[in-house]
Amino acid sequence: MPVARAFRWSILAASAALTLGGCMQTAGPVAMVQPRPDLDAMAYGQPYSAPQPVVVADGGGAIGALRNSFASAPAPMPVGYAAPMAGPVRYDASYHLDAGDKLRVVVYGQEGLTNSYAIDAGGSITMPLIGAVPARGRTTAGLAGEIGARLRNGYIREPSVAVEIDTYRPFFILGEVSAPGQYPYVPNMTVESAVAIAGGFSPRAKRDVVTVTHTEAGGAMRAVVPLGTPLAPGDTVFVGERWF
């Protein structure tokens, strides 16, 4: 019995020594790995590269590891960030001006000349210094060149002029629609959208084709066209009456 008891006490003493030795050991280094930024890659299209583990020296602890990982992480992009988009596409380059069009004329560095000008019934705009400038039949670029040439002739040494369309001249719709009359033109209009703007067909309207009159410097042209035909500023749409 004494021998067995002594043997048991020696085993217990050895176990206690091993346990205390493990508790006294210094903790090993802590490694923090940044998570893969899948959401950033999906939202902003940034290529993913494998993150490098951040190793904290002995004694830094878990708080030091987290602080180190946040300090080394790249700054996040602002929420809602998007690449700048190009401005709206305009279709004024080949458009021929006429009475009723309203223009925005910019003469750089000359606030007294920069303004909005309407083309009058005679087909001209009237500006300070240079008076009436013919605009009918010109493009916006051609009119800008004419204004620049007149300003250069004794008024401004090297004028820089830009012209753009502020408001197109209206179109007209007559005949069998709910509200015939004059309406502002909207780019990319068709005959069908013009009828809709005028309140739709009347009960007696002929609904498959209409007559459109288009006027240019060379004269007027009239044609019977389907509803999907594009309209131009100043066009006149006539909706006829059906006979049955």
Secondary structure, DSSP 8 states (H G I E B T S, - for coil): -HHHHHHHHHHHHHHHHHHHHHHHS----EEE-----HHHHHHH---------EEE-TT-HHHHHHHHHHHHS-----TT------------TT----TT-EEEEEETT-TTT-EEEE--TTSEEEETTTEEEE-TT--HHHHHHHHHHHHHTTT-SS--EEEEEEE---EEEEESBSS-EEE---TT-BHHHHHHHTT-B-TTB--SEEEEEEEETTEEEEEEEETT-B--TT-EEEE-B---
